């Protein structure tokens, strides 16, 4: 399709979206996505780099030209005109570049895209799903949601289904494209050609947005409305009612026809494939491990790189303890690796650093943990081997935290690329036991607690646990984790229409999953239980505050949600779409509880950081006091979230004394 790409990124638009969604935006996955499509001839990012300085290293490591756009006032994006002028100039002066990539969600770029298409250029738009304007998506030849390009929507979560409306819209688009080819007498049509037609009809279509990593996989799951054939190792598609000619009768598709390279199979119709064959298999233990590690970004680097970087971090902190901040140390390591000809971005180094951070391998003395304060090694770490072991023990802890069984061979394969070194897994388990983070009971490892539910006594979760214990299940209801999963799916569909019904379905799912975990039912994990509990907490909080206007009683459910969704936990990535709105509602409810409708912030246009500043500096003392009390409670259950809000306040308006004071107030809560 394309020989060269010219990429223009409205970085301010993307970075602000990422910060508001509490997403650590990483450029490398996006660059890999683009490079897999075609060579990149031009790559430019537009923004005020005095505000986004922490991204500059990652951008420059990926050979991105940084175009400075000075901000006149906070929240005003001025990149539009400069980007449009540069893109048109390239289109006129560089005829060899035939594909233009516009990375933004701003509808103001719609006219630019239209003009580029008039010049005969292929246009690819990339933008965040939640903020991209439909006009921009429709203007492009092809549009891909940024979450898809970053891989954020490609995880195989069994409850991560897209909204039913999106699924049905994609199916209708598929049928519409097939009708186009039927009118051209082109049935069956090559699958790749069919996708091109679908993109012409709707440039925003992408199979990953409806939960499938490949177009072929999505087609295979829609055989109730289409018929698939295989010819010369390629997939062809026709409507379900298509009557095959003799040429196609003996070329039906089956789940294995493309995998094993066979183009001629026994004459069995697609409808004859059993439901069992079409049902996805349960995930293996290794797949479940990898899901958890992927969410925590623990397996994004290879074994050798991970070990090298961990050793270098230890040596630097041993030789010069407390002399540098995390940021400064990682910058120095980046420069060293570059001189050695090693490609290790700062993003990669941060991910490896996080392994040690999660296992408390670092000490920040009396200051709030941050990449901007001096750092030491934890006092208990006395050797390089101990530091590496401490950091890598996080792999095992994540598995135990999810409630999965420990398979030492599988873990050794993932961690060490060698399943024979199970003694190292034993040493990691011993380290975690010695530090009191896990216990062994009857041959099974679990988190400390009075039962198989280690958080049963956690004060922040008592409102949910009380509801679970008092939930009466119908006698006729099936039991087990599969039924819990089904109820959770139902609750997910209900939450946008009926808070009460959704809360009841989630609560029943919690009760069933709780019983399944306590009974040791295979496949019943603590991670899913915590997921259902967090989902229930979010819906119950919404029901109490938005429907019943009972703001005081909704607060414990908000706090239970925030307790469960921690930054260093797999739930963070699963529930990230809810974190921003939940925090906004949590603080805005302070206005509502006091009956202060005037000046009530707009949830659609205001970030949690802005809400915090407005509440902390409000002219009504009662509101300031209530916000302070609520924020203190939040800091107790989720200090990482409060730290992120403080950082966002400084990033947005750090030069304002008022904003800086609110950020100081939030950070002070973390060390009280």
Residue pairs with C-beta under 8 A, 6 or more apart in sequence:
1 37
1 38
1 99
1 122
2 37
2 38
2 98
2 99
2 122
3 38
3 39
3 96
3 97
3 98
3 99
4 38
4 39
4 40
4 41
4 96
4 97
4 98
4 99
5 34
5 37
5 38
5 39
5 40
5 41
5 42
5 97
5 99
5 100
5 101
5 124
6 41
6 42
6 87
6 90
6 94
6 97
6 99
6 100
6 101
7 34
7 40
7 42
7 43
7 44
7 101
7 103
8 42
8 44
8 46
8 83
8 86
8 87
8 100
8 101
8 102
8 103
9 43
9 44
9 45
9 46
9 64
9 103
9 104
10 46
10 47
10 77
10 79
10 80
10 83
10 102
10 103
10 104
10 106
10 109
11 45
11 46
11 47
11 52
11 55
11 59
11 79
12 46
12 47
12 48
12 51
12 52
12 69
12 77
12 79
13 77
13 79
13 104
13 105
13 106
13 127
13 131
14 25
14 103
14 104
14 105
14 127
14 128
14 146
15 25
15 47
15 52
15 55
16 77
17 23
17 105
17 128
17 130
17 131
18 24
18 25
19 607
19 648
19 651
20 580
20 607
20 608
20 648
21 128
21 130
21 576
21 577
21 579
21 580
22 576
22 579
22 580
22 641
22 644
23 152
23 576
25 55
26 58
26 150
26 347
27 55
27 58
27 59
27 62
27 64
27 347
28 58
28 62
28 345
28 347
28 348
29 149
29 150
29 151
30 103
30 126
30 146
30 149
30 150
31 40
31 43
31 62
33 149
33 150
34 40
34 101
34 149
37 99
37 124
38 99
41 94
41 96
41 97
42 65
42 90
42 94
42 97
43 62
43 63
43 64
43 65
44 64
44 65
44 66
44 67
44 83
44 86
45 59
45 64
45 65
45 66
45 67
46 67
46 69
46 79
46 82
46 83
47 66
47 67
47 68
47 69
47 79
48 68
48 69
48 70
48 71
49 56
49 66
49 68
51 71
51 651
51 652
54 327
56 66
57 331
57 334
57 345
57 346
58 345
58 346
58 347
59 66
60 66
61 334
61 345
61 346
62 345
67 79
67 82
67 86
69 78
69 79
69 82
70 78
71 78
72 78
74 652
74 653
75 652
77 106
80 106
80 108
80 109
83 102
83 104
83 109
83 112
84 109
84 111
84 112
87 100
87 102
87 112
87 116
88 112
88 115
88 116
90 97
90 100
91 97
91 100
91 116
91 119
91 121
92 119
97 121
98 120
98 121
98 122
99 121
99 122
99 123
99 124
100 113
100 116
100 121
100 122
100 123
100 124
101 123
101 124
101 125
101 126
102 109
102 112
102 113
102 123
102 124
102 125
102 126
102 136
102 140
103 125
103 126
103 127
103 146
104 125
104 127
104 136
105 127
105 128
105 131
105 132
105 133
105 136
105 146
106 127
106 133
106 136
107 133
107 135
107 136
109 125
109 136
110 133
110 135
110 136
110 139
113 123
113 125
113 136
113 139
113 140
114 139
116 123
117 123
117 139
117 141
122 141
122 142
123 139
123 140
123 141
123 142
124 140
124 141
124 142
124 143
124 144
125 132
125 136
125 137
125 139
125 140
125 142
125 143
125 144
125 203
126 143
126 144
126 145
126 146
126 149
127 136
127 137
127 143
127 145
127 146
128 145
128 146
128 147
129 145
129 146
129 147
129 209
130 577
132 143
132 145
134 204
136 143
137 143
137 203
137 204
138 202
138 203
138 204
139 203
140 203
140 204
141 199
141 200
141 203
142 199
142 203
143 203
143 204
143 206
144 206
145 153
145 204
145 206
145 208
145 209
147 153
148 154
148 206
148 208
148 209
152 573
153 160
153 208
153 209
153 211
154 208
154 213
155 291
155 294
155 295
155 573
156 283
156 287
156 291
157 291
157 574
158 283
158 485
159 485
159 488
159 489
159 492
159 531
160 211
160 574
161 167
161 211
161 489
161 492
162 209
162 210
162 211
164 493
166 209
166 210
167 210
167 211
170 205
170 207
170 209
170 210
170 218
171 222
171 225
173 198
173 201
173 202
173 205
174 194
174 198
174 222
174 225
174 226
175 225
175 239
176 201
177 194
177 197
177 198
177 201
178 187
178 189
178 194
178 226
178 237
178 238
178 239
179 239
180 197
180 201
181 187
181 189
181 193
181 194
181 197
182 239
186 193
187 238
187 239
187 242
188 227
188 229
188 236
188 237
188 238
188 242
188 244
188 248
189 197
189 236
189 237
189 238
190 234
190 235
190 236
190 237
191 215
191 216
191 219
191 234
191 235
191 236
191 237
192 215
192 234
194 237
195 215
198 205
199 205
207 213
207 214
207 215
207 217
207 218
210 218
212 218
212 221
216 235
216 258
219 226
219 228
219 235
219 237
220 228
220 253
220 255
221 278
223 240
223 270
223 271
223 273
223 278
224 240
225 239
225 240
226 237
226 238
226 239
226 240
227 237
227 238
227 239
227 240
227 242
227 244
227 252
227 253
227 270
228 235
228 236
228 237
228 238
228 252
228 253
228 270
229 235
229 236
229 237
229 238
229 244
229 248
229 251
229 252
229 253
230 236
230 251
230 252
230 253
230 257
230 258
230 262
230 263
230 265
231 248
231 251
231 263
232 263
233 258
233 261
233 263
235 253
235 258
236 248
236 251
238 244
249 267
250 264
250 265
250 267
251 263
251 264
251 265
252 265
252 267
252 268
252 269
252 270
253 270
254 265
254 268
254 270
254 273
255 273
255 277
255 278
256 262
257 263
257 265
282 523
283 291
285 404
285 405
285 407
285 410
286 407
286 410
286 413
286 414
288 402
288 404
288 525
289 399
289 404
289 410
289 411
289 414
290 299
290 414
291 570
292 398
292 399
292 402
292 404
292 527
292 570
293 299
293 395
293 398
293 414
294 300
295 570
295 572
295 573
295 574
296 354
296 358
296 394
296 398
296 568
296 569
296 570
296 573
297 351
297 354
298 351
298 355
298 394
298 395
298 398
299 414
300 348
300 351
301 309
301 348
301 351
301 352
303 415
303 416
303 417
305 344
305 348
305 352
306 352
306 355
306 392
307 388
309 333
309 344
309 348
309 349
309 352
310 352
310 355
310 356
310 387
310 388
310 391
310 392
311 384
311 388
312 333
312 336
313 329
313 333
313 352
313 353
313 356
313 387
314 377
314 381
314 384
314 387
314 388
315 384
316 324
316 329
316 332
316 333
317 329
317 362
317 375
317 376
317 377
318 377
318 384
321 376
321 377
322 365
322 374
322 375
322 376
323 374
324 332
324 374
324 375
325 370
325 371
325 372
325 373
325 374
325 375
326 353
326 362
326 370
326 371
326 372
326 373
326 375
327 371
327 372
329 375
330 346
330 349
330 350
330 353
330 371
331 346
333 344
333 349
334 344
334 345
334 346
334 349
337 343
337 344
352 391
354 568
355 391
355 392
355 394
356 362
356 387
356 390
356 391
357 369
357 568
358 394
358 397
358 568
359 390
359 391
359 393
359 394
359 397
360 378
360 390
361 377
361 378
361 381
361 387
361 390
361 391
362 369
362 375
362 376
362 377
362 378
363 375
363 376
363 377
363 378
363 379
364 370
364 373
364 374
364 375
364 376
365 374
365 376
366 671
367 373
367 374
367 671
368 643
368 667
368 670
368 671
369 643
370 643
370 647
377 387
378 390
380 386
381 387
381 390
389 427
389 428
389 431
390 431
392 415
392 428
393 428
393 431
393 432
395 411
395 414
395 415
395 428
396 406
396 411
396 425
396 428
396 429
396 432
396 438
397 432
397 437
397 438
398 570
399 406
399 411
400 406
400 432
400 438
400 445
400 446
400 447
401 447
401 526
401 527
401 569
402 525
402 526
402 527
402 570
403 446
403 517
403 524
403 525
403 526
403 527
403 528
403 529
404 525
404 527
405 444
406 425
406 429
406 444
406 445
408 422
408 425
408 426
409 419
409 422
410 419
411 425
412 418
412 419
412 420
412 421
412 422
412 424
412 425
413 419
415 424
415 425
416 424
429 438
429 440
429 445
432 438
433 439
433 440
436 448
437 447
437 448
438 445
438 446
438 447
438 448
439 445
439 446
439 447
439 448
440 446
444 520
446 452
446 454
447 454
447 455
447 526
448 454
449 455
449 456
449 457
450 456
450 457
451 518
452 517
452 518
452 520
453 514
453 517
453 518
453 526
453 529
454 526
455 461
455 530
456 465
458 563
460 556
460 559
460 560
460 563
460 637
461 533
461 560
461 563
461 564
462 556
463 556
463 557
463 560
464 510
464 533
464 536
464 537
464 540
464 557
464 560
467 507
467 510
467 536
467 540
468 507
468 510
468 511
468 514
468 533
471 507
471 508
471 510
471 511
473 508
473 511
473 512
477 483
477 508
479 512
479 515
479 516
480 512
480 516
480 521
480 524
481 512
481 513
481 516
481 521
481 523
481 524
481 525
481 528
482 523
483 512
484 508
484 509
484 510
484 512
484 513
484 516
484 524
484 528
484 532
485 509
485 528
487 505
487 506
487 508
487 509
487 512
488 505
488 506
488 509
488 531
488 532
488 535
490 505
491 501
491 502
491 503
491 505
491 506
491 509
491 535
491 536
491 539
492 502
492 535
494 501
494 502
494 505
495 502
495 539
495 542
499 539
499 542
499 543
499 546
499 547
500 543
500 547
502 539
503 536
503 539
503 540
503 543
506 532
506 535
506 536
506 539
506 540
507 536
507 540
509 532
509 536
510 529
510 532
510 533
510 536
513 524
513 528
513 529
513 532
514 529
516 524
517 524
517 525
517 526
517 529
527 570
527 571
530 564
530 571
531 571
531 574
531 575
533 560
533 564
534 560
534 561
534 564
534 565
534 571
534 575
535 575
537 557
537 558
537 560
537 561
537 564
538 557
538 561
538 575
538 578
538 582
540 554
540 557
541 554
541 557
541 558
541 561
541 582
541 585
541 586
542 554
542 585
544 550
544 551
544 553
544 554
544 557
545 551
545 554
545 585
545 589
545 592
546 585
549 592
551 589
551 590
551 592
551 593
552 593
554 589
555 586
555 589
555 630
555 633
558 582
558 585
558 586
559 633
559 634
559 637
561 578
561 582
562 582
562 583
562 586
562 634
562 637
562 638
562 641
563 637
563 638
564 571
565 571
565 572
565 575
565 578
565 579
565 638
566 572
566 638
566 640
567 640
567 641
567 644
568 640
572 579
579 641
580 607
580 608
581 603
583 608
583 641
583 645
584 601
584 603
584 606
584 607
584 608
584 611
585 603
586 630
586 634
587 608
587 611
587 612
587 615
587 627
587 630
587 631
588 600
588 601
588 603
588 611
590 615
590 623
590 626
590 627
590 630
591 597
591 599
591 600
591 601
591 615
591 623
592 600
593 626
594 620
594 622
594 623
594 626
596 620
596 623
599 614
599 618
601 610
601 611
601 614
606 614
607 648
607 652
608 645
608 648
609 645
609 648
609 649
609 652
610 652
612 627
612 631
612 645
612 649
612 662
612 666
613 649
613 653
613 658
613 659
613 662
615 623
615 624
615 627
616 624
616 627
616 628
616 662
616 665
617 624
617 658
617 662
618 624
618 627
628 665
631 642
631 666
631 669
632 669
632 672
634 641
634 642
635 642
635 666
635 669
635 670
635 672
639 670
642 666
642 667
642 669
642 670
643 666
643 667
643 670
645 666
646 663
646 666
646 667
647 663
649 659
649 660
649 662
649 663
649 666
650 659
650 660
650 663
652 659
653 659
654 660
654 663
